[in-house]
Amino acid sequence: MDQNDLLDALEHIDPAELDYHQWTEVGMALKEAGLPCSVWEDWSRSDAGRFHRGECAKKWETFKGSASPVTEATIFKMAADRGWRSAGHELDWDDPISEGGVIVDKNWIEDRSIHIPEEWEPHKQLIAYLEALFEPTENVGYVTKSWKKDDRYLPAQGSWDRTAGQLIEALAQCKGDIGSVLGDYDPAAGAWIRFNPLDGNGCKNDNVSEFRFALIESDELEIEKQNAIIHELELPCAALVFSGGKSLHAIVRIDAPDYGEYRRRVDYLYNVCQKNGLVLDQACRNPSRLSRMPGVLRNGQKQYLLETNFGKQSWAEWKEWIESATDDLPDTESMADIWDDLPELADPLIEGVLRQGHKMLLAGPSKAGKSFALIELCICIAEGMKWFGKWRCTQGKVLYINLELDRASCFHRFRDVYEALGKVPQGLHNLDVWNLRGASVPMDKLAPKLIRRAAKKNYIAVVIDPIYKVITGDENSADQMAKFCNQFDLVCRELGCAVIYCHHHSKGAQGGKRSMDRASGSGVFARDPDAMLDMTELELTEAIRTQLENKAACRACCALLDKRGCRDAYGPDDALSKAQMLEICREHLTGADLRMLDVEIDKAKKKALSQTAWRIEGTLREFARFDPVNLWFDYPVHWLDSGMLEDLQPESDAKAKATHAAAKRWGSKEDQQKSSKAQLENAYNACLSNGKVTLYAMAEYLDLKPDTVRRRLKTDGGYWVEDGIVGRKALQANGDF
């Protein structure tokens, strides 16, 4: 038993709706489940009209336990009768069948009439009943004497000292006079019989020798309706008796090995009947219960045996049938029936990536900005924008479930992302945030709570960040993770929305793995979602870092020149060269401005070099696979790369990463042996990305004086220099320049 499930069920029961007996049963069940009295008291407090301080504690002390205790199944049943269902809670013997487990709609079922003939042979009725329920050597309990109380006839204690064989033999010779065998009965009251065999020493539950049958009785529906539901449910009935009053008595096969199992099976049976519209007399649960005896009269009506041995053949067969019929699984469909009228595909939520109502996983290592990426996605859905500037999002309401950040940090992060995107917030009414840091529960408990809170919100997406906070079970277990991921399906199905969540990479370098194999834990994580986007970091080369620094310096120069009214001092080509822009700044700015420029360039370089580069690869179920997308993470947002990162590859293993780190610090072995020719070629190629290659830019890249670079270029012979511009000479057919 899961106490969270039990408490959840308790929330669905209003104590004001219960009578005193039911209220005490709740207390007994809570104590039996190991919960403290305070739980019962807090729940009872909501019934202000009847709650009295100290009453719960006083009553609690009287619950001493018994051989047949009231268990949590009572609470589950009460809650289920009031519409409660436990998402992800596996059905057990003690649990109520869910609302989805309905076979019969009593409002539509056709009545099933009963036939009682005018002429009958009472003794044969009783013989057929005994033969259907008892072995010849088993003792039978019955009652023919009665007494009257408040206009009701009640049975006396009765007899239990004869076997079914003895009774059948005597009845066969009684010439229709049942009274000569069992004793005369009052025709106004009728007679009773116990449906389970006894040990011959009494008629209590403790005297039941075989827990073979249970009694189903309902007097709130018309007889014909009762009969129809009993047959529609295919109850494994040994006998069906008209009571001579307002009800049918169905004797149902239970075949329990002991009293404890009998109680569990009867609870299950009653739950199924209740769910299918057969409101039962709850007092009929006991295995020693009396039922109406066929073959006698009751106030002018025949207590009549209608049928024997119908429905399923055994309890096990019936239970298997019930669970297969109420498993909430869809029926099979013939392609021939739908070929010309195929259902419409769900509309895209993220164009080319994810449909509405489907699931998506965003995986990546630490510091990839996954949370920022999901916040960006929430904003793009709320505003109807392109995510990462690439994928158009359908506008609609979105719920962001924050499991990691404190409340203030979460809200500030949304504002920061809005401002960094340069977007005026117009869709804030589409953005809801559920802050659960410190209050998160496992996903199988979160899902039903989420469904209840979001049922009327019309969300088109629910974003869960991150899922490690709500994982249930071992993330490396395929079986356990399959059950965990099923909770996302439940949310999708119940709310009709997409579920988007993020997860971390496994340890170690990821470049040598397929994108779908990088997420930590079982492969279920990669195979379960309809779309999986994976983020891997790209290691920047020195050439790209130099480009970032140069572009940052150029932007700083342009900004200061613009601020001083010198916008006409430079052209588009000039704005691509740091050296050229510095020369222009020296010509048009004063000494104070130049000192300010140094500070601004330094700030711009640091910000540029703080960016990290990322590649997103996708594994999609509904759309064609897209080419890898390269992004810059410039805190707090991601920007689409313009082509600078296209040729980079993630590190494929730890050794390569270590080698790269060493090369950055000391220079690789190959770098140390490079000729002047190779150094010039690297510098020229790096500066070429800015458009024109200048002598000053190459000098800056090589950290040499311009004159030194000019001499090397001349010595190399493969380049020309004219007015500070450097170009590459054409290669002749003979290999000379």
QUIUR-V798002 format. One record per residue. N is the residue number from 1. RES is the residue in one letter. PSI is psi in whole degrees, 0 to 359 (none if undefined). Layout:
<<N	RES	PSI> <N	RES	PSI>>
This chain:
<<1	M	133> <2	D	119> <3	Q	329> <4	N	319> <5	D	318> <6	L	316> <7	L	324> <8	D	318> <9	A	320> <10	L	326> <11	E	336> <12	H	3> <13	I	124> <14	D	116> <15	P	336> <16	A	340> <17	E	350> <18	L	151> <19	D	177> <20	Y	319> <21	H	316> <22	Q	323> <23	W	317> <24	T	327> <25	E	321> <26	V	315> <27	G	316> <28	M	316> <29	A	320> <30	L	319> <31	K	318> <32	E	328> <33	A	356> <34	G	13> <35	L	155> <36	P	163> <37	C	330> <38	S	329> <39	V	314> <40	W	318> <41	E	315> <42	D	319> <43	W	318> <44	S	333> <45	R	335> <46	S	346> <47	D	79> <48	A	332> <49	G	333> <50	R	350> <51	F	133> <52	H	126> <53	R	133> <54	G	345> <55	E	320> <56	C	313> <57	A	320> <58	K	316> <59	K	325> <60	W	320> <61	E	340> <62	T	351> <63	F	96> <64	K	356> <65	G	163> <66	S	175> <67	A	336> <68	S	73> <69	P	158> <70	V	125> <71	T	179> <72	E	342> <73	A	328> <74	T	317> <75	I	316> <76	F	319> <77	K	313> <78	M	318> <79	A	318> <80	A	323> <81	D	342> <82	R	18> <83	G	3> <84	W	142> <85	R	142> <86	S	109> <87	A	130> <88	G	2> <89	H	114> <90	E	133> <91	L	127> <92	D	173> <93	W	323> <94	D	352> <95	D	148> <96	P	146> <97	I	144> <98	S	168> <99	E	333> <100	G	347> <101	G	50> <102	V	125> <103	I	324> <104	V	132> <105	D	104> <106	K	345> <107	N	343> <108	W	345> <109	I	142> <110	E	138> <111	D	149> <112	R	109> <113	S	159> <114	I	153> <115	H	119> <116	I	112> <117	P	157> <118	E	314> <119	E	138> <120	W	166> <121	E	94> <122	P	316> <123	H	326> <124	K	328> <125	Q	312> <126	L	324> <127	I	315> <128	A	323> <129	Y	312> <130	L	320> <131	E	330> <132	A	332> <133	L	335> <134	F	152> <135	E	152> <136	P	329> <137	T	0> <138	E	138> <139	N	141> <140	V	134> <141	G	136> <142	Y	162> <143	V	127> <144	T	340> <145	K	146> <146	S	167> <147	W	160> <148	K	136> <149	K	123> <150	D	49> <151	D	16> <152	R	140> <153	Y	126> <154	L	145> <155	P	148> <156	A	188> <157	Q	320> <158	G	197> <159	S	159> <160	W	18> <161	D	1> <162	R	152> <163	T	165> <164	A	322> <165	G	316> <166	Q	318> <167	L	318> <168	I	318> <169	E	317> <170	A	320> <171	L	324> <172	A	338> <173	Q	5> <174	C	356> <175	K	39> <176	G	358> <177	D	88> <178	I	324> <179	G	330> <180	S	341> <181	V	314> <182	L	345> <183	G	146> <184	D	148> <185	Y	163> <186	D	117> <187	P	341> <188	A	336> <189	A	330> <190	G	198> <191	A	166> <192	W	159> <193	I	147> <194	R	135> <195	F	350> <196	N	145> <197	P	150> <198	L	169> <199	D	359> <200	G	1> <201	N	2> <202	G	187> <203	C	24> <204	K	176> <205	N	323> <206	D	342> <207	N	357> <208	V	125> <209	S	334> <210	E	125> <211	F	73> <212	R	323> <213	F	159> <214	A	156> <215	L	130> <216	I	120> <217	E	132> <218	S	129> <219	D	17> <220	E	351> <221	L	162> <222	E	150> <223	I	316> <224	E	325> <225	K	319> <226	Q	313> <227	N	319> <228	A	316> <229	I	318> <230	I	317> <231	H	323> <232	E	326> <233	L	354> <234	E	41> <235	L	139> <236	P	80> <237	C	134> <238	A	331> <239	A	149> <240	L	121> <241	V	131> <242	F	128> <243	S	351> <244	G	5> <245	G	237> <246	K	6> <247	S	162> <248	L	145> <249	H	111> <250	A	124> <251	I	108> <252	V	135> <253	R	126> <254	I	316> <255	D	50> <256	A	145> <257	P	338> <258	D	177> <259	Y	321> <260	G	314> <261	E	326> <262	Y	313> <263	R	317> <264	R	318> <265	R	322> <266	V	320> <267	D	315> <268	Y	313> <269	L	313> <270	Y	323> <271	N	316> <272	V	314> <273	C	317> <274	Q	315> <275	K	336> <276	N	21> <277	G	3> <278	L	92> <279	V	118> <280	L	155> <281	D	110> <282	Q	342> <283	A	355> <284	C	9> <285	R	331> <286	N	141> <287	P	341> <288	S	12> <289	R	145> <290	L	143> <291	S	170> <292	R	133> <293	M	125> <294	P	152> <295	G	7> <296	V	166> <297	L	150> <298	R	106> <299	N	43> <300	G	355> <301	Q	147> <302	K	129> <303	Q	106> <304	Y	133> <305	L	109> <306	L	317> <307	E	159> <308	T	149> <309	N	69> <310	F	173> <311	G	202> <312	K	156> <313	Q	335> <314	S	167> <315	W	315> <316	A	316> <317	E	319> <318	W	316> <319	K	318> <320	E	320> <321	W	317> <322	I	314> <323	E	327> <324	S	328> <325	A	342> <326	T	30> <327	D	3> <328	D	11> <329	L	146> <330	P	157> <331	D	158> <332	T	155> <333	E	143> <334	S	130> <335	M	330> <336	A	329> <337	D	333> <338	I	359> <339	W	318> <340	D	1> <341	D	62> <342	L	145> <343	P	150> <344	E	139> <345	L	148> <346	A	144> <347	D	152> <348	P	142> <349	L	313> <350	I	112> <351	E	124> <352	G	2> <353	V	307> <354	L	137> <355	R	159> <356	Q	139> <357	G	1> <358	H	182> <359	K	144> <360	M	139> <361	L	130> <362	L	116> <363	A	149> <364	G	168> <365	P	176> <366	S	146> <367	K	17> <368	A	352> <369	G	32> <370	K	317> <371	S	320> <372	F	321> <373	A	321> <374	L	324> <375	I	319> <376	E	318> <377	L	317> <378	C	317> <379	I	319> <380	C	323> <381	I	316> <382	A	327> <383	E	349> <384	G	41> <385	M	179> <386	K	130> <387	W	132> <388	F	19> <389	G	15> <390	K	312> <391	W	118> <392	R	135> <393	C	140> <394	T	135> <395	Q	138> <396	G	184> <397	K	139> <398	V	142> <399	L	124> <400	Y	116> <401	I	108> <402	N	114> <403	L	355> <404	E	323> <405	L	152> <406	D	161> <407	R	312> <408	A	315> <409	S	322> <410	C	312> <411	F	320> <412	H	324> <413	R	320> <414	F	316> <415	R	317> <416	D	318> <417	V	317> <418	Y	312> <419	E	320> <420	A	327> <421	L	347> <422	G	28> <423	K	127> <424	V	121> <425	P	110> <426	Q	346> <427	G	27> <428	L	333> <429	H	345> <430	N	357> <431	L	117> <432	D	144> <433	V	133> <434	W	103> <435	N	114> <436	L	17> <437	R	128> <438	G	354> <439	A	11> <440	S	153> <441	V	163> <442	P	154> <443	M	327> <444	D	341> <445	K	328> <446	L	322> <447	A	308> <448	P	326> <449	K	319> <450	L	315> <451	I	318> <452	R	318> <453	R	332> <454	A	0> <455	A	325> <456	K	16> <457	K	344> <458	N	42> <459	Y	142> <460	I	350> <461	A	142> <462	V	124> <463	V	124> <464	I	120> <465	D	115> <466	P	171> <467	I	345> <468	Y	340> <469	K	340> <470	V	8> <471	I	135> <472	T	127> <473	G	189> <474	D	120> <475	E	349> <476	N	357> <477	S	118> <478	A	319> <479	D	313> <480	Q	323> <481	M	332> <482	A	318> <483	K	321> <484	F	312> <485	C	336> <486	N	336> <487	Q	328> <488	F	321> <489	D	320> <490	L	315> <491	V	315> <492	C	314> <493	R	316> <494	E	325> <495	L	348> <496	G	32> <497	C	168> <498	A	149> <499	V	125> <500	I	132> <501	Y	163> <502	C	155> <503	H	158> <504	H	160> <505	H	159> <506	S	169> <507	K	155> <508	G	170> <509	A	145> <510	Q	350> <511	G	329> <512	G	357> <513	K	157> <514	R	151> <515	S	325> <516	M	353> <517	D	7> <518	R	335> <519	A	143> <520	S	148> <521	G	199> <522	S	151> <523	G	350> <524	V	325> <525	F	323> <526	A	328> <527	R	342> <528	D	314> <529	P	157> <530	D	336> <531	A	131> <532	M	120> <533	L	129> <534	D	133> <535	M	127> <536	T	144> <537	E	143> <538	L	132> <539	E	122> <540	L	138> <541	T	165> <542	E	325> <543	A	318> <544	I	321> <545	R	320> <546	T	318> <547	Q	317> <548	L	317> <549	E	316> <550	N	316> <551	K	322> <552	A	318> <553	A	319> <554	C	319> <555	R	320> <556	A	319> <557	C	313> <558	C	319> <559	A	317> <560	L	320> <561	L	317> <562	D	319> <563	K	329> <564	R	10> <565	G	24> <566	C	36> <567	R	330> <568	D	357> <569	A	345> <570	Y	155> <571	G	179> <572	P	321> <573	D	321> <574	D	323> <575	A	354> <576	L	352> <577	S	120> <578	K	315> <579	A	316> <580	Q	318> <581	M	324> <582	L	320> <583	E	317> <584	I	321> <585	C	321> <586	R	331> <587	E	330> <588	H	352> <589	L	155> <590	T	177> <591	G	320> <592	A	318> <593	D	323> <594	L	322> <595	R	320> <596	M	322> <597	L	319> <598	D	319> <599	V	316> <600	E	322> <601	I	318> <602	D	316> <603	K	317> <604	A	321> <605	K	316> <606	K	318> <607	K	319> <608	A	318> <609	L	349> <610	S	348> <611	Q	148> <612	T	154> <613	A	140> <614	W	151> <615	R	130> <616	I	125> <617	E	149> <618	G	144> <619	T	112> <620	L	145> <621	R	328> <622	E	346> <623	F	162> <624	A	148> <625	R	136> <626	F	158> <627	D	150> <628	P	140> <629	V	127> <630	N	135> <631	L	154> <632	W	132> <633	F	102> <634	D	93> <635	Y	126> <636	P	21> <637	V	165> <638	H	140> <639	W	144> <640	L	133> <641	D	146> <642	S	2> <643	G	348> <644	M	329> <645	L	3> <646	E	322> <647	D	359> <648	L	152> <649	Q	144> <650	P	154> <651	E	136> <652	S	341> <653	D	170> <654	A	326> <655	K	316> <656	A	324> <657	K	318> <658	A	319> <659	T	319> <660	H	318> <661	A	320> <662	A	321> <663	A	324> <664	K	327> <665	R	313> <666	W	344> <667	G	132> <668	S	169> <669	K	321> <670	E	321> <671	D	321> <672	Q	334> <673	Q	5> <674	K	145> <675	S	167> <676	S	327> <677	K	315> <678	A	323> <679	Q	318> <680	L	319> <681	E	318> <682	N	316> <683	A	317> <684	Y	315> <685	N	322> <686	A	319> <687	C	342> <688	L	334> <689	S	342> <690	N	3> <691	G	246> <692	K	142> <693	V	120> <694	T	158> <695	L	322> <696	Y	324> <697	A	318> <698	M	323> <699	A	320> <700	E	320> <701	Y	317> <702	L	354> <703	D	44> <704	L	167> <705	K	150> <706	P	320> <707	D	323> <708	T	318> <709	V	320> <710	R	317> <711	R	320> <712	R	320> <713	L	319> <714	K	319> <715	T	320> <716	D	318> <717	G	354> <718	G	4> <719	Y	158> <720	W	150> <721	V	125> <722	E	120> <723	D	41> <724	G	357> <725	I	137> <726	V	137> <727	G	165> <728	R	134> <729	K	151> <730	A	141> <731	L	127> <732	Q	167> <733	A	329> <734	N	4> <735	G	355> <736	D	160> <737	F	none>>
